[in-house]
Amino acid sequence: MTIATQRWIHLLANTMTAHAHRKGIYASEAEALTQAEKIGCTDVHQNNGRWMPCADERDLHQQMRRQ
């Protein structure tokens, strides 16, 4: 695999992750907690300095699949 292909795959993976989390990342803990309660979670967690609903991403994805 060439370096260019590896970079393209890395970029694509990061873009897909960002797209999946676009609606689930919040600037404040309060915003994330409000969303957490809407989807059935009771806690929030930080990801790269931003806030996300649920205790962790695994819990978040489980709750989102139930929706």
Sequence and secondary structure as in RCSB ss.txt:
>XXXX:A:sequence
MTIATQRWIHLLANTMTAHAHRKGIYASEAEALTQAEKIGCTDVHQNNGRWMPCADERDLHQQMRRQ
>XXXX:A:secstr
  HHHHHHHHHHHHHHHHHHHGGG BSSHHHHHHHHHHHT S EEEETTEEEESSSHHHHHHHHHH 
